[in-house]
Amino acid sequence: MVGSSSSTGSTGFEQVLSFTIPDRNARGRIVRLGPVLDDVIAAHAYPAPVRHLLAEALVLAALLGSLLKDEESQLTMQAQTQDGVVELLVCDYRAGELRGYVRFDRARLDDLGPSPTLHALFGDGYLAITFDLAATGQRYQGIVPLEGDSLAAACESYFFQSEQIPTLIRVGVRSDANGCIAGGLLIQHLPEGEEGRERLHVQLDHPEWEHMRIMGGAVSTAELVDSGLDLETVLWRLFHEEREVRVERGKQIVKGCRCTSDYYRSVLARFPITEREEMRNEDGLILVDCAFCSKVFEIDLD
């Protein structure tokens, strides 16, 4: 039985569902993104493989970012390489605001074909996951190699290596002429509680975790991206045999580029006057190109 502390109704796009399964010492998140993906991706003319990659990364950012309890805290994911086709991928999440972009070598990408592997895109790259906690001012970062067949697999490795939390993540992406839909499921085993105790004995073969891994692993890509299937139903299909599943709605997800002229003006004001003068164009303006929203801001410091 699935109990919910949220209002009645069903969840479709752009909202994270949090859930806990007390008998299994497990927690999770599930989300499906639709129009917000199109809004983020539309800022750049990305080819299909990059759209797919960015959609997966944005879902992961929503799943991981929703683990933060303080609304002013931020999750940042950065995948980078020295020798890959994709030079840089950045996504971040804060208080339901999601943004991301990809920098890549178009000529080399065209040589890879329509469905390149993760290694073909990044080579020997790495994934850095950073949690900036607003309440304490602390920053936690973990870095793992981009191994496996997906960004989701690299995130699983991060949680096991850096956080010592057995974690299962599944992401599905569907892109066609009507737009892009992507969904994701995250499940974690927390036998020592969510806070306050060190997890010194992480057991991937723990019976509780083995059960959750099998149940959660049964979710299909079709279920994650089916716009006609609400997320509550997906959870019910996976966990209806459990005695209790507590479900709560999280933040609504929106495109969240936080770039403004005032923000850039405050940043540029920190530079020495001589450097600011060198940045000016013939009209006396400093042009700042926002990679996230693909807008050029004309800054007049006078």
C-alpha positions as CSV (number, residue, x, y, z in Angstrom):
1,M,0.0,0.0,0.0
2,V,1.3,3.4,-0.9
3,G,0.5,6.2,1.6
4,S,0.9,9.8,0.6
5,S,1.3,12.9,2.7
6,S,0.7,15.1,-0.4
7,S,-2.5,16.5,-1.8
8,T,-4.7,14.3,-4.0
9,G,-4.1,13.9,-7.7
10,S,-1.5,12.3,-9.9
11,T,2.0,13.3,-10.8
12,G,3.1,13.7,-14.4
13,F,5.8,16.1,-15.6
14,E,8.2,18.3,-13.8
15,Q,7.7,17.2,-10.2
16,V,9.9,15.0,-8.0
17,L,8.2,12.3,-5.8
18,S,10.1,11.4,-2.7
19,F,9.4,8.0,-1.1
20,T,10.6,5.9,1.8
21,I,10.1,2.2,2.5
22,P,10.6,1.9,6.3
23,D,10.7,-1.9,6.4
24,R,13.6,-2.0,4.0
25,N,15.5,1.1,5.3
26,A,15.3,2.6,1.9
27,R,14.5,6.0,0.4
28,G,14.1,7.1,-3.2
29,R,13.2,9.7,-5.7
30,I,11.3,9.5,-9.0
31,V,10.9,12.2,-11.6
32,R,9.8,12.7,-15.2
33,L,10.8,15.8,-17.2
34,G,9.1,17.0,-20.4
35,P,8.5,20.6,-21.4
36,V,11.3,21.8,-19.2
37,L,13.8,19.7,-21.1
38,D,12.7,21.3,-24.4
39,D,13.1,24.7,-22.8
40,V,16.7,23.9,-21.7
41,I,17.7,22.1,-24.8
42,A,16.2,24.7,-27.1
43,A,18.8,27.3,-26.1
44,H,21.3,25.5,-28.4
45,A,21.0,23.6,-31.6
46,Y,22.2,20.3,-30.1
47,P,22.4,17.2,-32.4
48,A,20.5,14.1,-31.3
49,P,23.3,12.4,-29.3
50,V,24.0,15.5,-27.3
51,R,20.3,16.1,-26.7
52,H,20.0,12.6,-25.3
53,L,23.1,13.1,-23.1
54,L,21.9,16.4,-21.7
55,A,18.4,15.0,-21.0
56,E,19.9,12.2,-19.0
57,A,22.1,14.6,-17.1
58,L,19.2,16.9,-16.3
59,V,17.2,14.0,-14.9
60,L,20.1,13.0,-12.7
61,A,20.6,16.5,-11.5
62,A,16.9,16.6,-10.5
63,L,17.1,13.3,-8.7
64,L,20.3,14.1,-6.8
65,G,19.4,17.7,-6.2
66,S,16.1,16.8,-4.6
67,L,18.1,14.9,-1.9
68,L,19.1,18.3,-0.5
69,K,17.0,19.5,2.4
70,D,17.8,23.2,2.3
71,E,16.2,25.0,-0.6
72,E,19.2,27.4,-1.0
73,S,21.6,24.5,-1.3
74,Q,22.8,23.5,-4.8
75,L,23.8,20.4,-6.6
76,T,26.3,20.6,-9.5
77,M,27.2,17.9,-11.9
78,Q,30.2,18.4,-14.2
79,A,31.5,15.8,-16.7
80,Q,34.7,16.7,-18.3
81,T,37.5,15.3,-20.4
82,Q,40.8,16.2,-22.1
83,D,40.5,14.0,-25.2
84,G,36.8,13.3,-25.7
85,V,34.3,14.6,-28.2
86,V,32.3,16.2,-25.4
87,E,34.6,18.6,-23.7
88,L,32.3,19.7,-20.9
89,L,28.8,19.0,-19.6
90,V,27.4,21.0,-16.7
91,C,24.1,20.8,-14.9
92,D,22.9,22.2,-11.6
93,Y,19.8,22.1,-9.4
94,R,18.7,24.6,-6.8
95,A,15.2,24.8,-5.2
96,G,13.6,23.2,-8.2
97,E,15.5,25.3,-10.7
98,L,17.3,23.2,-13.3
99,R,19.8,24.2,-16.0
100,G,22.6,22.7,-18.1
101,Y,24.6,22.9,-21.2
102,V,27.1,20.9,-23.3
103,R,30.3,22.0,-25.1
104,F,31.4,19.6,-27.8
105,D,33.4,19.1,-31.0
106,R,30.8,19.0,-33.7
107,A,33.1,17.6,-36.5
108,R,34.3,14.7,-34.3
109,L,30.8,14.0,-33.1
110,D,29.5,13.6,-36.7
111,D,32.1,10.8,-37.2
112,L,30.7,8.7,-34.3
113,G,27.4,7.9,-35.9
114,P,23.8,8.2,-34.4
115,S,24.3,6.3,-31.1
116,P,27.8,6.8,-29.7
117,T,28.8,5.2,-26.4
118,L,29.6,7.1,-23.3
119,H,33.3,6.3,-23.8
120,A,33.2,7.5,-27.4
121,L,31.8,10.8,-26.2
122,F,34.1,11.4,-23.2
123,G,37.1,9.2,-23.6
124,D,38.9,8.9,-20.3
125,G,36.8,11.6,-18.6
126,Y,35.5,12.1,-15.1
127,L,32.3,13.1,-13.3
128,A,32.4,15.6,-10.5
129,I,29.4,15.9,-8.2
130,T,29.3,18.8,-5.8
131,F,26.9,19.6,-3.0
132,D,27.0,23.2,-1.7
133,L,25.1,23.4,1.6
134,A,23.6,26.8,2.2
135,A,22.9,26.3,5.9
136,T,26.4,25.5,6.9
137,G,28.4,26.9,4.0
138,Q,30.1,23.6,3.5
139,R,30.9,22.0,0.1
140,Y,31.2,18.3,-0.5
141,Q,32.6,17.0,-3.8
142,G,33.3,13.6,-5.2
143,I,35.0,12.7,-8.4
144,V,34.6,9.4,-10.2
145,P,35.8,8.2,-13.7
146,L,33.2,8.1,-16.4
147,E,33.1,4.3,-16.7
148,G,30.2,2.1,-17.6
149,D,27.6,2.7,-20.3
150,S,25.8,5.8,-18.8
151,L,26.0,8.8,-16.6
152,A,23.6,7.0,-14.2
153,A,26.2,4.3,-13.7
154,A,28.9,6.9,-12.9
155,C,26.5,8.5,-10.3
156,E,25.9,5.1,-8.7
157,S,29.7,4.7,-8.4
158,Y,29.9,8.2,-6.8
159,F,27.5,7.3,-4.0
160,F,29.2,4.0,-3.3
161,Q,32.7,5.4,-3.3
162,S,32.2,8.9,-1.9
163,E,29.1,8.5,0.3
164,Q,29.2,4.8,1.1
165,I,25.5,4.4,0.2
166,P,24.4,1.5,-2.0
167,T,22.4,3.2,-4.8
168,L,20.4,2.2,-7.8
169,I,19.6,4.7,-10.5
170,R,17.6,4.1,-13.7
171,V,17.1,6.7,-16.4
172,G,15.1,6.6,-19.6
173,V,15.1,9.1,-22.5
174,R,12.8,9.4,-25.5
175,S,13.3,12.0,-28.1
176,D,11.2,12.5,-31.3
177,A,9.7,15.3,-33.4
178,N,7.3,16.1,-30.6
179,G,10.0,16.9,-28.1
180,C,12.0,15.1,-25.4
181,I,10.8,13.2,-22.4
182,A,13.1,11.7,-19.8
183,G,12.4,10.0,-16.4
184,G,14.5,8.6,-13.6
185,L,14.4,6.5,-10.5
186,L,16.8,6.6,-7.6
187,I,16.8,4.2,-4.6
188,Q,19.2,4.1,-1.7
189,H,19.8,1.8,1.3
190,L,20.3,3.6,4.6
191,P,20.5,1.0,7.3
192,E,22.3,3.3,9.7
193,G,19.9,6.2,9.2
194,E,20.1,9.2,6.9
195,E,22.1,11.4,9.3
196,G,24.5,11.4,12.1
197,R,26.1,8.0,11.8
198,E,29.0,6.8,9.7
199,R,28.3,4.0,7.3
200,L,31.3,1.9,8.0
201,H,30.0,-1.4,6.8
202,V,28.4,-0.9,3.4
203,Q,27.0,-4.2,2.2
204,L,25.9,-4.5,-1.4
205,D,24.8,-8.1,-0.5
206,H,22.6,-7.0,2.4
207,P,19.2,-8.8,2.1
208,E,17.2,-5.6,2.4
209,W,19.3,-3.9,-0.3
210,E,19.3,-7.0,-2.6
211,H,15.5,-7.0,-2.4
212,M,15.2,-3.2,-3.2
213,R,17.8,-3.5,-6.0
214,I,15.7,-6.2,-7.7
215,M,12.4,-4.5,-7.3
216,G,13.7,-1.1,-8.4
217,G,15.7,-2.6,-11.3
218,A,12.4,-3.9,-12.7
219,V,11.4,-0.4,-13.9
220,S,11.4,-0.1,-17.6
221,T,12.4,2.8,-19.9
222,A,8.8,2.8,-21.3
223,E,7.4,3.3,-17.8
224,L,9.8,6.2,-17.0
225,V,8.9,8.1,-20.2
226,D,5.2,7.3,-20.6
227,S,3.5,10.6,-20.3
228,G,0.2,8.8,-19.8
229,L,1.4,6.9,-16.7
230,D,1.6,8.9,-13.5
231,L,4.5,8.4,-11.2
232,E,2.4,7.1,-8.3
233,T,1.3,4.2,-10.5
234,V,5.0,3.5,-11.4
235,L,5.8,3.3,-7.7
236,W,2.8,1.1,-7.0
237,R,3.8,-1.3,-9.8
238,L,7.3,-1.7,-8.2
239,F,6.5,-1.8,-4.5
240,H,2.8,-2.7,-4.0
241,E,3.8,-5.8,-2.1
242,E,5.6,-3.8,0.6
243,R,3.7,-3.2,3.8
244,E,4.2,0.6,3.7
245,V,5.5,3.1,1.2
246,R,5.5,6.7,2.2
247,V,5.2,9.1,-0.7
248,E,5.6,12.9,-0.7
249,R,5.7,15.4,-3.5
250,G,8.8,17.5,-3.9
251,K,9.5,20.7,-5.7
252,Q,8.1,21.6,-9.1
253,I,10.9,21.6,-11.6
254,V,11.5,24.7,-13.8
255,K,14.1,26.0,-16.1
256,G,16.3,28.1,-13.9
257,C,19.0,30.2,-15.6
258,R,20.0,32.7,-13.0
259,C,22.0,35.0,-15.3
260,T,21.0,38.7,-15.3
261,S,22.6,41.9,-16.2
262,D,22.8,42.9,-12.6
263,Y,24.5,39.7,-11.7
264,Y,27.2,40.1,-14.4
265,R,27.6,43.7,-13.5
266,S,28.4,42.8,-9.9
267,V,30.9,40.1,-11.0
268,L,32.7,42.5,-13.5
269,A,32.9,45.2,-10.8
270,R,35.4,42.9,-8.9
271,F,37.9,43.1,-11.8
272,P,40.6,45.8,-11.8
273,I,39.7,48.9,-13.8
274,T,42.5,48.2,-16.4
275,E,41.1,44.7,-17.1
276,R,37.5,46.0,-17.4
277,E,38.7,48.6,-19.9
278,E,40.3,45.8,-22.0
279,M,37.0,44.0,-22.1
280,R,35.0,46.9,-23.5
281,N,34.1,46.9,-27.2
282,E,34.1,50.0,-29.4
283,D,30.7,51.1,-28.0
284,G,32.1,50.9,-24.4
285,L,30.1,47.8,-23.6
286,I,31.3,44.5,-22.2
287,L,29.6,41.5,-23.9
288,V,29.0,38.5,-21.7
289,D,27.7,35.2,-23.3
290,C,25.7,33.0,-21.0
291,A,26.4,29.4,-22.0
292,F,23.3,28.1,-20.2
293,C,20.6,30.2,-21.9
294,S,22.7,31.2,-25.0
295,K,22.0,34.9,-24.5
296,V,24.5,37.8,-24.8
297,F,24.3,40.4,-22.1
298,E,25.5,44.0,-22.9
299,I,27.0,45.4,-19.7
300,D,27.6,49.1,-19.3
301,L,29.5,49.6,-16.1
302,D,29.2,53.4,-16.4
